[in-house]
Amino acid sequence: MDFEAVFRMLLETLEKHQVRYALIGGWALTAAGHVRATQDIDFLVHREDYPKLKTALMGFGYDAVHESADAANFVGKLKPLGQVDLLLAHRPYAVSMLRRAVRQPIFAGQFEAPVLLVEDLIGLKVQSMVNDPSRYHADLADIEALLRLNAKELDWDLIEEYFKILDKLDEFNTLKKLYG
């Protein structure tokens, strides 16, 4: 995947079409100080704006390999396009995450884009642990890295709320003792 070219194309498209979006996934973790390998680009996109972005992605040579009310995955017909994954914000928590996102430098400062707050990235990681238990340890490792790097600046009440609504309060209490 040619991350630089795809970022340039996507960010220009998102801005041009006034799509409400924020970077999530591995690139957002990197922006938060936790560098880890990733093979795709992930965004949280307001569901009302999704049709505009889908049309643009299809025009760039992507195929929609999965679509639901909550997510969509696109794979480029050409290898340099790689994969773009979208979470579609329509529930109150996800829409609030979009509103709180902060513009930050990404891709070694070559671009700037809205990135979810660390607390919200943690919330998505907790959701991922619940949705796919096989990812539990990888998601927990990401959460611990984010906490270790950002613990003093975090809104622990918001983080607790995510763990609570996803019935993972025991994990939260353990993490708060370690990092809070």
N, C-alpha and C positions, 0 to 999 in steps of 0.2 A: 504494500500500500504506500502510495506517495502522500504521506501525511501533510506535508507542506502545501502541495497543490490542492488536496481535498479540503484542508482547512480554509484556504483562501477562497475556493469556490463556494463552500458551504456558508462561511461567514458573510460573504458578499450577498449571497442569495437570501439568507435569513434577514439581513438588514434591509435589503431592497424590498422584500415582501412584507416587512414589518411583522415578522413572526416573533411572538413572545417565546423566548427560549433561554436555556442556561446549559452550560456544559456540565456533564456528570461523568461518571465512570473513571477510567484510568487517567485520562488527561486532567480531570478535575482534582483527582487525588494528587497528581503532580503539582498542580497549582497550589494545593494546600501543604506542600512540602514533603509528601510521601511519594517518592518516585518508584514506580513499578511498571513492569512490561505490560503493554496492551497491544492488541492487534486490530482495534476498531476505534471508532469515534462515537461517543454516546451523548445524546442531548435529551433534556426534558423540554418538551414543546407543548404549548397550550393546544388542547385538542381542537379548539375552534380554528386554529391556524394550520392544522395538519394538512388539509387538502392542498393548500398553496405549496407547501414544502414537498408533498408527495409528487405533485405535478412537475416541480423543478427537478427532483431527484430522478424521476423517470426520463425526463428530457436529457439529463446528463449521462444516461446509460446505466442506471440502476434498475434492478428487478426487485419488486416487493416479494420477499420470501415468507413473510408472516405479517399479518395485520389482525389486530383485535381492538376492542374499545380502549385498551390500556397501553398497547405497545405496537411497534412496527419495526421490522428489520429489513434492511435493503442491502443487497450485494451487487457490486459493480460487475457489468458484463466483461470489463477489462480489469486485469489484476491491479493496476495502479489505483483504481477507484476504491478497492477494499470494501469494508463493511461499515454501514452506518446504522446504529440502533437508536430508536426513539422511544422514550416513555411519554405517554400522552397525558398531560395534566388536565384533569377535569374535576377531581375531588377537591374539597376545601384544603386539605393538607398540601397537596401537590401544587395547587394554584398559589398558595401562600409561599411555598418554596420559590416559585418563579418570581414573585414580587420581592422577595428578600435577596435574590441573587445580586452579586456585586461584580462590576466589570473589573477584570484583572488581566495582566499580561499572561499569555500562554505561548506554548511552543517556543520556549527560550526568548520570549519578548517580541517575537515577530508579529504576533497578532494580539488583539484584545477582545475579550468576550465576557458576557455575564457567566459567572461560575457560582454554583450553589454554595451557601455557607457551609462550613465544616459540620455544624450541627445537622444540617439537612442531608449532607452526604452520609453522615452516620445513620440518619433515619432511613435512607434508601438501602444502606447496607443491612440494617436490621430487617427490613422488608424482604430483602433478597434471601437472608438466612431462613426466614419463615417460608417463603415461596419455594425454595430449592434447598432442602436440608443437606444435600451433597456439597453445597457451597459454604456450609456453616463455618468451617475452620478458616477458609480463605477470607470470608467476609469479616470474621472476628479478628483476624490478623490485621486487616485494613483498618478496622475500627480502633484497635489498640494502637496502631501507628499514628492515626489521626489524633487520638487522645494524648499520646506521649508528646507529640509535636505542638499541640495547641491547648493543652488542658487549662492553663491559667486564663485564657481569653474566652472560654466557651460558656454558653448559656446551658448550664447543666439541667435546668428545669425543662427546657425544650427537649434535650436528649432523653431525659427520664420519661417525658410524655410519649416519645416514639417507642421506647422499650415497653412502656406500660400498655399502650393500645395494641401492641403486637404480642402481649403476654410473655415478655422476656425480662421481667423486672428483676429476677434473680441474677441474670447476667449483668444488668445495669448496676445493681448494688455491688457486685464483685468488682466491676470496672471502676466505679466511683471510689471504692476503697483504695484501689491501686493507683489511680491517676488524678482523683479529685482533690 
